[in-house]
Amino acid sequence: MAAKEIVLSGIRPTGFLHLGNYFGAMRNYVRMQEDYECYFFVADWHSLTTHPDTKGLRESVLRVIAENLAAGLDPEKVSLYVQSSVPEIAELYLLLNMLAYKGELEKTVTFKDKVRLNPQNVNSGLLTYPVLMASDILIHRAKYVPVGKDQEQHLEMARNFAQRFNHRYGDLFPEPLAFNFGADLVKVPSLDGAGKMSKSENQYATLYLADDDDLIRKKVMKAKTDAGPTEPNAEMPEYIKNIFQIMSLVSEEQTVTKFREDFNNANIRYGDMKKQLAEDMVRFIAPIREKANEIRNDENYLKKIMKEGTEKARISATKTIEAARELAGLKYY
C-alpha cells in the first residue's frame, strides 16, 4: 500500500479558538485525517515572539488541544503535539538559519506588520519566524500545509530554504505546497462588519468556541444591521452579506433562503433574523464547548494524548534530523 502524503499544520496558543478557526482550519483537519498522514501541533515557541509573558501559556496550550479534540480530531489517526516537545525542530531551525538572509527576512510582510504594531519588541525570534515555520514543516518532510493568505509568503520561504539545503548539502526535503481546499476554504466575517473574526481584535465581534449560550446570543444580537432595504432587490450592504454568510454556516438552508427572500422583497426583520441566527449558533457551539470542557478537565487524558502525539512526531523528526546532520557533514562517529 502506498504511503500516505504528509500534511502539517500548527496553531498558536494565543487566546481562545473561534468560529473562524473552526471553519477555516479545524473542520478541514478532521477531513484530512482520513486521507493523509497528519501532524498537527500547538506552536508554543512561535507564541513567545509576541507574547513573552508565559503565565497563561500552559492553560492556553491545553485548551487548544481540548478544543481540537472536541472538534473531531482523532488522536489515533493524527499526531497531535506541542512544538517545544520536539527538540529536533530547534536543531533544524539552527541549520536553516545558516541559509536564511537578513535582507529577505526583513522584507517579510508579517515581520514588517509586527514591527509597526510593537516597535519595542523586535526580537530575533520575530525576525526568524519564517525559518522556524519552515523547520516545523520540513522536519516531517510534509508535502502539504494548509495556510491562509497571510502565511503564503512564509510557505514560499520554506520552499526556498528546502531548495537551498538540497542544493548545498544534498537532496532531502520536498518543497511543501499549500493545501488547496478549493470551495471549502471559508473566511468567517466578524459580527461588526469589519474584517474577519480574530483571536485578538474586537472580542465582541468574534464568536469563541468557549462562549456560553447567553454570551453567544448577546454578541449575535449586537451584529451590525440597518433599517433594511427600502425597495425590492436592493443591493445588499457588505455587513448584511456577512450575517448571511455566518448564517449559511450554521443554519438550515431553508432558513437562509427565507431571510434572503425577505430581503429581496424588502420586508426583512433583522431582529428576527438575528434571533434565529443566535439560536442556531448556540445549537452549533454548545456541544463543542461542553466536550472541550470535559476533555480539559481530564488532565491525565490530555497529557496522555500529548505524550503519544510527541512520540509519533519524534519518530519522524529524528529520521529527518539524522539525515540532515549526515548530509551537512555534522556526523562525526
C-alpha positions in Angstrom: 0.0 0.0 0.0 1.4 3.4 -1.0 2.4 5.7 1.9 0.0 8.5 2.7 1.1 12.0 1.8 2.1 14.1 4.8 0.2 17.2 5.9 1.3 19.5 8.6 -0.4 22.4 10.4 0.2 24.4 13.5 -1.9 26.7 15.7 -0.7 29.4 18.0 -1.9 29.1 21.6 -2.9 32.7 22.0 -6.4 33.4 23.1 -9.5 31.1 22.6 -10.3 29.4 19.3 -13.2 30.9 17.5 -15.7 30.2 14.7 -13.2 31.3 12.1 -10.6 28.8 13.4 -13.2 26.1 13.2 -14.5 26.7 9.6 -11.1 28.0 8.3 -9.0 25.1 9.7 -10.3 22.7 12.3 -13.1 21.3 10.2 -10.7 20.6 7.4 -8.2 18.9 9.7 -10.9 16.5 10.6 -11.5 15.6 7.0 -7.7 15.4 6.3 -7.1 12.8 9.0 -8.9 10.2 6.9 -6.7 10.5 3.8 -3.3 11.9 4.9 -0.6 11.3 7.5 -1.3 14.4 9.7 0.9 16.2 12.1 -0.9 18.9 14.0 0.9 20.9 16.6 0.4 23.8 19.1 3.0 26.4 18.3 4.2 27.5 21.7 7.6 28.6 20.6 6.0 30.8 18.0 3.9 32.5 20.6 7.0 33.6 22.5 7.9 36.0 19.7 5.0 38.3 20.5 3.8 37.1 24.0 6.9 36.8 26.1 4.8 36.5 29.3 4.2 32.8 29.7 1.9 32.9 32.7 -1.2 31.7 30.8 0.7 29.6 28.2 0.1 26.2 29.7 -3.6 26.8 30.1 -3.8 28.1 26.5 -2.0 25.0 25.2 -4.2 22.6 27.0 -7.4 24.5 25.9 -6.3 24.5 22.2 -5.7 20.7 22.3 -9.0 20.1 24.1 -10.9 22.2 21.5 -9.3 20.5 18.6 -10.2 17.1 20.0 -13.7 18.3 20.7 -14.0 19.4 17.1 -13.3 15.9 15.9 -9.6 15.2 15.7 -8.9 11.6 16.4 -5.6 11.1 18.3 -5.4 7.5 16.9 -5.3 9.0 13.4 -3.1 12.1 13.8 0.0 13.2 15.7 -1.2 16.0 18.0 1.7 17.5 19.9 3.3 20.7 21.4 6.1 22.2 19.3 8.5 22.6 22.2 8.3 18.9 23.0 10.1 18.1 19.7 13.7 19.4 20.1 14.6 18.2 16.6 12.6 21.2 15.3 15.0 23.6 17.1 18.1 21.9 15.7 16.7 22.1 12.1 15.8 25.8 12.8 19.5 26.3 13.7 20.7 24.7 10.4 18.2 26.6 8.3 19.1 29.9 9.9 22.5 29.5 8.2 20.6 29.5 4.9 18.4 32.5 5.6 19.4 36.0 5.0 18.7 39.2 6.9 17.5 41.1 3.9 14.9 38.6 2.9 13.7 38.2 6.5 13.3 41.9 7.0 11.1 42.1 3.9 8.6 39.6 5.2 5.2 41.3 5.3 4.2 39.8 8.7 7.6 41.0 10.2 7.0 44.5 9.0 3.5 44.5 10.4 4.6 43.2 13.8 7.4 45.8 13.9 4.9 48.6 13.1 2.5 47.3 15.8 5.1 46.7 18.5 8.4 48.5 17.8 9.5 47.8 21.4 9.7 44.0 20.8 11.7 43.4 17.7 13.5 40.3 18.8 15.5 37.9 16.6 12.8 35.2 17.1 10.3 37.6 15.4 12.7 38.2 12.5 13.4 34.5 12.0 9.8 33.4 12.5 9.6 32.1 8.8 12.7 29.9 9.5 11.1 28.3 12.5 7.9 27.8 10.5 10.0 26.2 7.7 11.5 23.9 10.3 8.1 22.9 11.6 7.2 21.8 8.1 10.4 20.3 6.8 11.1 18.3 10.0 8.4 15.9 8.8 9.1 16.4 5.1 5.5 17.5 4.7 4.1 17.8 1.3 1.0 19.9 2.1 0.5 22.8 4.5 -3.0 24.3 5.0 -2.2 28.1 5.1 -4.2 31.3 5.0 -3.4 34.1 2.6 -1.2 35.8 5.3 1.0 32.8 5.5 1.6 32.1 1.8 4.8 34.2 1.8 6.1 32.1 4.7 5.4 28.9 2.7 7.3 30.3 -0.3 10.2 30.9 2.0 10.0 27.4 3.4 10.4 26.2 -0.2 13.4 28.4 -0.7 15.1 27.1 2.4 14.4 23.5 1.3 15.9 24.2 -2.1 19.0 25.9 -0.6 19.6 22.9 1.8 19.1 20.4 -1.1 21.4 22.4 -3.3 24.2 22.9 -0.7 24.1 19.6 1.1 22.1 17.0 -0.9 18.6 16.1 -1.7 16.5 15.7 1.5 13.4 18.0 1.6 10.4 18.0 -0.7 9.1 21.5 -1.5 5.9 22.0 0.5 2.8 23.1 -1.2 -0.3 25.0 0.1 -3.1 22.6 0.7 -5.9 23.7 -1.6 -9.3 23.4 0.0 -11.0 25.0 -3.0 -14.6 25.9 -2.1 -14.0 24.6 1.4 -11.7 27.5 2.4 -14.0 29.7 4.5 -13.3 33.1 5.9 -15.7 33.9 8.7 -16.5 37.6 8.8 -16.7 39.4 12.2 -20.1 40.5 13.6 -19.3 44.2 13.4 -18.8 44.2 9.6 -15.1 44.9 9.9 -12.7 42.2 8.7 -12.8 38.6 9.8 -13.2 37.0 13.2 -9.9 37.2 15.2 -8.4 35.9 18.4 -7.0 39.4 19.2 -9.2 42.1 17.6 -12.7 43.0 18.7 -13.8 40.2 21.1 -17.5 41.2 21.0 -17.5 40.8 17.2 -16.0 37.3 17.4 -17.8 34.1 18.5 -15.5 31.8 20.5 -15.9 28.1 20.9 -15.8 28.6 24.7 -18.6 31.3 24.8 -21.6 30.4 26.9 -25.1 30.4 25.4 -26.1 33.8 26.7 -22.9 35.5 25.5 -23.4 34.0 22.0 -27.0 35.4 22.0 -25.8 38.8 23.2 -23.0 39.0 20.6 -25.2 37.9 17.7 -28.0 40.5 18.7 -25.3 43.2 18.6 -24.3 42.4 15.0 -24.3 45.4 12.7 -27.5 45.9 10.7 -29.5 48.8 9.4 -33.2 49.8 8.8 -33.5 47.3 6.0 -33.9 47.8 2.2 -36.4 50.4 1.0 -37.2 48.7 -2.3 -37.2 45.1 -3.6 -34.0 43.6 -5.0 -31.8 46.3 -3.4 -28.1 45.9 -3.3 -27.1 44.1 -0.1 -24.5 46.0 2.0 -21.3 44.2 2.9 -22.2 43.9 6.7 -25.6 42.3 5.9 -23.8 39.9 3.5 -21.6 39.0 6.4 -24.6 38.0 8.5 -26.0 35.8 5.7 -22.6 34.2 5.3 -22.3 33.4 9.0 -25.9 32.1 9.0 -25.2 29.8 6.0 -22.5 28.1 8.2 -24.8 27.0 11.0 -28.5 27.4 9.9 -30.7 25.2 7.8 -30.7 26.0 4.1 -34.4 26.9 4.1 -33.9 29.3 6.9 -31.2 31.2 5.0 -33.4 31.1 1.8 -36.4 32.5 3.7 -34.5 35.5 5.0 -32.8 36.1 1.7 -36.3 36.2 0.0 -37.5 38.6 2.8 -34.5 40.9 2.0 -35.2 40.7 -1.8 -38.9 41.6 -1.1 -37.8 44.5 1.1 -39.7 43.1 4.2 -36.8 41.6 6.2 -36.9 42.0 10.0 -33.3 41.9 11.1 -34.3 41.4 14.7 -36.0 38.1 13.8 -33.0 37.1 11.6 -30.6 37.7 14.5 -32.7 35.8 17.0 -32.8 32.8 14.6 -29.1 33.0 14.0 -28.4 33.3 17.7 -30.3 30.1 18.5 -28.7 28.2 15.6 -25.3 29.4 16.7 -26.0 28.2 20.3 -27.0 24.8 19.0 -23.8 24.6 16.9 -21.2 25.8 19.5 -22.7 24.3 22.8 -21.7 20.7 22.0 -18.2 21.6 21.1 -17.8 23.8 24.2 -19.2 21.1 26.5 -17.0 18.4 25.0 -13.9 20.7 25.2 -14.6 21.4 28.9 -15.0 17.7 29.6 -11.7 16.9 27.9 -9.9 19.9 29.5 -11.0 18.8 33.0 -9.4 15.3 32.4 -5.8 16.4 32.6 -4.4 12.9 32.7 -6.2 12.1 29.4 -4.8 15.3 27.8 -1.2 14.5 29.0 -1.6 11.0 27.5 -2.7 12.4 24.1 0.2 14.9 24.1 2.8 12.3 25.1 1.6 9.8 22.4 1.5 12.6 19.8 5.0 13.7 20.7 6.3 10.1 20.4 4.9 9.8 16.9 6.2 13.2 15.9 9.7 12.5 17.2 10.0 9.2 15.3 9.5 11.2 12.1 11.6 14.2 13.3 14.6 12.0 14.4 14.8 10.4 10.9 14.9 13.8 9.3 17.4 15.4 11.6 19.8 12.4 11.4 19.7 12.6 7.6 20.2 16.4 7.7 23.3 16.0 10.0 24.8 13.4 7.8 24.3 15.5 4.6 25.6 18.6 6.3 28.8 16.8 7.4 27.9 17.1 11.1 28.1 13.4 11.8 31.5 12.5 13.4 31.1 8.9 14.7 
